[in-house]
Amino acid sequence: MPDTEVSVLSSLTDVSAQDWDAVACPESVDGRAIDPFTTHRFLAALDRSGSTGKGTGWQPGGARWHEGLEWGSVHRTGCEAT
């Protein structure tokens, strides 16, 4: 059984656009993403623009996991606790 490694991401910039899009929207490699709201470019723009983060009500975060040669990532933008 392969070893599993999980890491917490503080920002989507912790994952390369190529790696993210290969999992989240693999069809974008040969053209346009079916759902542009899943692309690294869109989600990273939210983080960079200040649309997420303290005071916005939305906190970016996520996790990345590796199992042998298999890997995946998930980006979460959840409501800020009040």
DRENTORKOL-3810 file (N, C-alpha, C; in nm, 4 decimals):
REM DRENTORKOL-3810
@n.u->0.0850; n.v->-0.1176; n.w->0.0000; ca.u->0.0000; ca.v->0.0000; ca.w->0.0000; c.u->0.0895; c.v->0.1239; c.w->0.0000
@n.u->0.0618; n.v->0.2224; n.w->-0.0868; ca.u->0.1468; ca.v->0.3413; ca.w->-0.0943; c.u->0.1304; c.v->0.4311; c.w->0.0282
@n.u->0.2356; n.v->0.5040; n.w->0.0591; ca.u->0.2292; ca.v->0.6026; ca.w->0.1670; c.u->0.1388; c.v->0.7173; c.w->0.1248
@n.u->0.0687; n.v->0.7745; n.w->0.2214; ca.u->-0.0179; ca.v->0.8887; ca.w->0.1946; c.u->0.0381; c.v->1.0100; c.w->0.2672
@n.u->0.0449; n.v->1.1205; n.w->0.1970; ca.u->0.0917; ca.v->1.2469; ca.w->0.2551; c.u->-0.0155; c.v->1.3522; c.w->0.2305
@n.u->-0.0551; n.v->1.4229; n.w->0.3353; ca.u->-0.1548; ca.v->1.5293; ca.w->0.3251; c.u->-0.0924; c.v->1.6579; c.w->0.3749
@n.u->-0.1122; n.v->1.7667; n.w->0.3011; ca.u->-0.0628; ca.v->1.8967; ca.w->0.3460; c.u->-0.1753; c.v->1.9994; c.w->0.3355
@n.u->-0.1784; n.v->2.0911; n.w->0.4301; ca.u->-0.2780; ca.v->2.1981; ca.w->0.4331; c.u->-0.2239; c.v->2.3157; c.w->0.3532
@n.u->-0.3086; n.v->2.3728; n.w->0.2696; ca.u->-0.2702; ca.v->2.4870; ca.w->0.1860; c.u->-0.3266; c.v->2.6147; c.w->0.2454
@n.u->-0.2438; n.v->2.7159; n.w->0.2560; ca.u->-0.2939; ca.v->2.8449; ca.w->0.3039; c.u->-0.3397; c.v->2.9311; c.w->0.1871
@n.u->-0.2979; n.v->2.8942; n.w->0.0671; ca.u->-0.3331; ca.v->2.9705; ca.w->-0.0521; c.u->-0.3268; c.v->2.8780; c.w->-0.1729
@n.u->-0.4025; n.v->2.9094; n.w->-0.2736; ca.u->-0.3985; ca.v->2.8302; ca.w->-0.3955; c.u->-0.2644; c.v->2.8445; c.w->-0.4664
@n.u->-0.1914; n.v->2.9491; n.w->-0.4359; ca.u->-0.0595; ca.v->2.9658; ca.w->-0.4978; c.u->0.0391; c.v->2.8602; c.w->-0.4488
@n.u->0.0002; n.v->2.7808; n.w->-0.3475; ca.u->0.0828; ca.v->2.6698; ca.w->-0.3017; c.u->0.0800; c.v->2.5523; c.w->-0.3996
@n.u->-0.0087; n.v->2.5590; n.w->-0.5004; ca.u->-0.0210; ca.v->2.4559; ca.w->-0.6037; c.u->-0.0010; c.v->2.5232; c.w->-0.7384
@n.u->0.0757; n.v->2.4619; n.w->-0.8272; ca.u->0.0959; ca.v->2.5212; ca.w->-0.9598; c.u->-0.0352; c.v->2.5174; c.w->-1.0382
@n.u->-0.0517; n.v->2.6132; n.w->-1.1277; ca.u->-0.1715; ca.v->2.6188; ca.w->-1.2116; c.u->-0.1841; c.v->2.4910; c.w->-1.2945
@n.u->-0.0741; n.v->2.4423; n.w->-1.3462; ca.u->-0.0754; ca.v->2.3209; ca.w->-1.4281; c.u->-0.1243; c.v->2.2009; c.w->-1.3476
@n.u->-0.0731; n.v->2.1842; n.w->-1.2261; ca.u->-0.1158; ca.v->2.0722; ca.w->-1.1419; c.u->-0.2621; c.v->2.0843; c.w->-1.1024
@n.u->-0.3044; n.v->2.2060; n.w->-1.0641; ca.u->-0.4430; ca.v->2.2268; ca.w->-1.0222; c.u->-0.5386; c.v->2.1974; c.w->-1.1372
@n.u->-0.5146; n.v->2.2584; n.w->-1.2521; ca.u->-0.6063; ca.v->2.2432; ca.w->-1.3644; c.u->-0.6098; c.v->2.1001; c.w->-1.4181
@n.u->-0.4997; n.v->2.0261; n.w->-1.4052; ca.u->-0.4981; ca.v->1.8866; ca.w->-1.4489; c.u->-0.5986; c.v->1.8029; c.w->-1.3712
@n.u->-0.6255; n.v->1.8401; n.w->-1.2469; ca.u->-0.7208; ca.v->1.7669; ca.w->-1.1635; c.u->-0.8595; c.v->1.8317; c.w->-1.1686
@n.u->-0.8662; n.v->1.9630; n.w->-1.1546; ca.u->-0.9949; ca.v->2.0325; ca.w->-1.1419; c.u->-1.0681; c.v->2.0499; c.w->-1.2745
@n.u->-0.9941; n.v->2.0665; n.w->-1.3825; ca.u->-1.0571; ca.v->2.0886; ca.w->-1.5135; c.u->-0.9634; c.v->2.0394; c.w->-1.6240
@n.u->-0.9444; n.v->1.9086; n.w->-1.6328; ca.u->-0.8486; ca.v->1.8537; ca.w->-1.7278; c.u->-0.8790; c.v->1.8881; c.w->-1.8733
@n.u->-1.0042; n.v->1.9182; n.w->-1.9044; ca.u->-1.0399; ca.v->1.9529; ca.w->-2.0413; c.u->-0.9780; c.v->2.0856; c.w->-2.0848
@n.u->-0.9366; n.v->2.1687; n.w->-1.9894; ca.u->-0.8804; ca.v->2.2999; ca.w->-2.0235; c.u->-0.7419; c.v->2.2903; c.w->-2.0875
@n.u->-0.6773; n.v->2.1748; n.w->-2.0766; ca.u->-0.5461; ca.v->2.1566; ca.w->-2.1392; c.u->-0.5579; c.v->2.1691; c.w->-2.2905
@n.u->-0.6679; n.v->2.1183; n.w->-2.3468; ca.u->-0.6884; ca.v->2.1205; ca.w->-2.4910; c.u->-0.7842; c.v->2.2297; c.w->-2.5361
@n.u->-0.8229; n.v->2.3176; n.w->-2.4468; ca.u->-0.9179; ca.v->2.4223; ca.w->-2.4845; c.u->-0.9665; c.v->2.4952; c.w->-2.3610
@n.u->-1.0939; n.v->2.5294; n.w->-2.3613; ca.u->-1.1511; ca.v->2.6043; ca.w->-2.2500; c.u->-1.2094; c.v->2.5112; c.w->-2.1461
@n.u->-1.2023; n.v->2.5566; n.w->-2.0226; ca.u->-1.2613; ca.v->2.4796; ca.w->-1.9127; c.u->-1.4132; c.v->2.4812; c.w->-1.9252
@n.u->-1.4760; n.v->2.3690; n.w->-1.8973; ca.u->-1.6220; ca.v->2.3616; ca.w->-1.8994; c.u->-1.6791; c.v->2.4542; c.w->-1.7922
@n.u->-1.6179; n.v->2.4545; n.w->-1.6747; ca.u->-1.6596; ca.v->2.5414; ca.w->-1.5652; c.u->-1.5418; c.v->2.6308; c.w->-1.5282
@n.u->-1.5388; n.v->2.7536; n.w->-1.5778; ca.u->-1.4236; ca.v->2.8404; ca.w->-1.5522; c.u->-1.4045; c.v->2.8750; c.w->-1.4047
@n.u->-1.5064; n.v->2.8532; n.w->-1.3228; ca.u->-1.4964; ca.v->2.8854; ca.w->-1.1808; c.u->-1.4152; c.v->2.7830; c.w->-1.1023
@n.u->-1.3712; n.v->2.6751; n.w->-1.1680; ca.u->-1.2872; ca.v->2.5746; ca.w->-1.1040; c.u->-1.1399; c.v->2.5903; c.w->-1.1405
@n.u->-1.1087; n.v->2.6832; n.w->-1.2293; ca.u->-0.9704; ca.v->2.6969; ca.w->-1.2756; c.u->-0.8819; c.v->2.7645; c.w->-1.1709
@n.u->-0.7564; n.v->2.7305; n.w->-1.1757; ca.u->-0.6575; ca.v->2.7916; ca.w->-1.0871; c.u->-0.6565; c.v->2.9433; c.w->-1.1073
@n.u->-0.6620; n.v->2.9860; n.w->-1.2323; ca.u->-0.6578; ca.v->3.1296; ca.w->-1.2638; c.u->-0.7693; c.v->3.2059; c.w->-1.1933
@n.u->-0.8919; n.v->3.1533; n.w->-1.1971; ca.u->-1.0054; ca.v->3.2200; ca.w->-1.1340; c.u->-0.9930; c.v->3.2212; c.w->-0.9819
@n.u->-0.9657; n.v->3.1044; n.w->-0.9236; ca.u->-0.9594; ca.v->3.0948; ca.w->-0.7775; c.u->-0.8411; c.v->3.1733; c.w->-0.7209
@n.u->-0.7266; n.v->3.1713; n.w->-0.7903; ca.u->-0.6110; ca.v->3.2480; ca.w->-0.7443; c.u->-0.6387; c.v->3.3982; c.w->-0.7546
@n.u->-0.7142; n.v->3.4394; n.w->-0.8564; ca.u->-0.7496; ca.v->3.5813; ca.w->-0.8707; c.u->-0.8361; c.v->3.6280; c.w->-0.7533
@n.u->-0.9250; n.v->3.5418; n.w->-0.7049; ca.u->-1.0047; ca.v->3.5765; ca.w->-0.5866; c.u->-0.9139; c.v->3.6014; c.w->-0.4670
@n.u->-0.8162; n.v->3.5122; n.w->-0.4486; ca.u->-0.7227; ca.v->3.5265; ca.w->-0.3366; c.u->-0.6411; c.v->3.6552; c.w->-0.3501
@n.u->-0.5832; n.v->3.6772; n.w->-0.4686; ca.u->-0.4941; ca.v->3.7930; ca.w->-0.4899; c.u->-0.5674; c.v->3.9268; c.w->-0.4821
@n.u->-0.6915; n.v->3.9296; n.w->-0.5258; ca.u->-0.7660; ca.v->4.0562; ca.w->-0.5320; c.u->-0.8197; c.v->4.1007; c.w->-0.3967
@n.u->-0.8107; n.v->4.0123; n.w->-0.2980; ca.u->-0.8663; ca.v->4.0462; ca.w->-0.1677; c.u->-1.0147; c.v->4.0144; c.w->-0.1570
@n.u->-1.0680; n.v->3.9425; n.w->-0.2557; ca.u->-1.2085; ca.v->3.9037; ca.w->-0.2524; c.u->-1.2346; c.v->3.7967; c.w->-0.1478
@n.u->-1.1279; n.v->3.7299; n.w->-0.1030; ca.u->-1.1367; ca.v->3.6337; ca.w->0.0057; c.u->-1.0378; c.v->3.6766; c.w->0.1125
@n.u->-1.0580; n.v->3.6294; n.w->0.2318; ca.u->-0.9665; ca.v->3.6624; ca.w->0.3404; c.u->-1.0363; c.v->3.7377; c.w->0.4510
@n.u->-0.9586; n.v->3.7784; n.w->0.5488; ca.u->-1.0122; ca.v->3.8452; ca.w->0.6671; c.u->-1.1003; c.v->3.9642; c.w->0.6298
@n.u->-1.2166; n.v->3.9660; n.w->0.6902; ca.u->-1.3090; ca.v->4.0769; ca.w->0.6702; c.u->-1.4029; c.v->4.0607; c.w->0.5518
@n.u->-1.3840; n.v->3.9594; n.w->0.4681; ca.u->-1.4704; ca.v->3.9412; ca.w->0.3516; c.u->-1.5823; c.v->3.8423; c.w->0.3767
@n.u->-1.5699; n.v->3.7618; n.w->0.4825; ca.u->-1.6665; ca.v->3.6557; ca.w->0.5072; c.u->-1.6281; c.v->3.5251; c.w->0.4420
@n.u->-1.5183; n.v->3.5246; n.w->0.3659; ca.u->-1.4727; ca.v->3.4040; ca.w->0.2967; c.u->-1.3258; c.v->3.3809; c.w->0.3257
@n.u->-1.2938; n.v->3.2619; n.w->0.3722; ca.u->-1.1548; ca.v->3.2268; ca.w->0.4039; c.u->-1.1048; c.v->3.1208; c.w->0.3069
@n.u->-0.9997; n.v->3.1502; n.w->0.2299; ca.u->-0.9455; ca.v->3.0493; ca.w->0.1398; c.u->-0.8682; c.v->2.9437; c.w->0.2184
@n.u->-0.8606; n.v->2.8276; n.w->0.1634; ca.u->-0.7835; ca.v->2.7203; ca.w->0.2238; c.u->-0.8013; c.v->2.5945; c.w->0.1423
@n.u->-0.7306; n.v->2.4921; n.w->0.1773; ca.u->-0.7449; ca.v->2.3682; ca.w->0.1034; c.u->-0.6473; c.v->2.2650; c.w->0.1521
@n.u->-0.6410; n.v->2.1553; n.w->0.0803; ca.u->-0.5504; ca.v->2.0457; ca.w->0.1143; c.u->-0.5013; c.v->1.9805; c.w->-0.0137
@n.u->-0.3851; n.v->1.9193; n.w->-0.0022; ca.u->-0.3286; ca.v->1.8436; ca.w->-0.1137; c.u->-0.2869; c.v->1.7089; c.w->-0.0583
@n.u->-0.3127; n.v->1.6040; n.w->-0.1321; ca.u->-0.2730; ca.v->1.4725; ca.w->-0.0855; c.u->-0.2014; c.v->1.3964; c.w->-0.1963
@n.u->-0.1106; n.v->1.3111; n.w->-0.1524; ca.u->-0.0328; ca.v->1.2267; ca.w->-0.2428; c.u->-0.0449; c.v->1.0833; c.w->-0.1950
@n.u->-0.0718; n.v->0.9918; n.w->-0.2857; ca.u->-0.0704; ca.v->0.8487; ca.w->-0.2557; c.u->0.0107; c.v->0.7827; c.w->-0.3654
@n.u->0.1373; n.v->0.7561; n.w->-0.3376; ca.u->0.2243; ca.v->0.7031; ca.w->-0.4416; c.u->0.2360; c.v->0.8038; c.w->-0.5532
@n.u->0.1952; n.v->0.7676; n.w->-0.6747; ca.u->0.2005; ca.v->0.8594; ca.w->-0.7884; c.u->0.0701; c.v->0.9356; c.w->-0.8058
@n.u->-0.0328; n.v->0.8960; n.w->-0.7336; ca.u->-0.1621; ca.v->0.9639; ca.w->-0.7439; c.u->-0.1654; c.v->1.0840; c.w->-0.6508
@n.u->-0.2248; n.v->1.1939; n.w->-0.6948; ca.u->-0.2376; ca.v->1.3107; ca.w->-0.6085; c.u->-0.3652; c.v->1.3845; c.w->-0.6423
@n.u->-0.4061; n.v->1.4699; n.w->-0.5541; ca.u->-0.5217; ca.v->1.5540; ca.w->-0.5777; c.u->-0.5169; c.v->1.6752; c.w->-0.4876
@n.u->-0.5950; n.v->1.7748; n.w->-0.5194; ca.u->-0.6009; ca.v->1.8964; ca.w->-0.4393; c.u->-0.7463; c.v->1.9388; c.w->-0.4276
@n.u->-0.7748; n.v->2.0078; n.w->-0.3219; ca.u->-0.9080; ca.v->2.0639; ca.w->-0.3048; c.u->-0.8909; c.v->2.2049; c.w->-0.2497
@n.u->-0.9651; n.v->2.2988; n.w->-0.3054; ca.u->-0.9613; ca.v->2.4373; ca.w->-0.2595; c.u->-1.0955; c.v->2.4657; c.w->-0.1964
@n.u->-1.0928; n.v->2.5249; n.w->-0.0812; ca.u->-1.2155; ca.v->2.5559; ca.w->-0.0097; c.u->-1.2160; c.v->2.7041; c.w->0.0219
@n.u->-1.3257; n.v->2.7669; n.w->-0.0078; ca.u->-1.3469; ca.v->2.9032; ca.w->0.0367; c.u->-1.4738; c.v->2.9004; c.w->0.1186
@n.u->-1.4579; n.v->2.9003; n.w->0.2499; ca.u->-1.5725; ca.v->2.8840; ca.w->0.3380; c.u->-1.6100; c.v->3.0124; c.w->0.4079
@n.u->-1.7252; n.v->3.0119; n.w->0.4666; ca.u->-1.7724; ca.v->3.1290; ca.w->0.5406; c.u->-1.6873; c.v->3.1520; c.w->0.6633
@n.u->-1.6650; n.v->3.2760; n.w->0.6920; ca.u->-1.5888; ca.v->3.3159; ca.w->0.8089; c.u->-1.6777; c.v->3.3069; c.w->0.9320
@n.u->-1.6273; n.v->3.2488; n.w->1.0376; ca.u->-1.7055; ca.v->3.2397; ca.w->1.1609; c.u->-1.7219; c.v->3.3785; c.w->1.2227
@n.u->-1.8397; n.v->3.4059; n.w->1.2704; ca.u->-1.8633; ca.v->3.5372; ca.w->1.3330; c.u->-1.8963; c.v->3.5206; c.w->1.4795
END
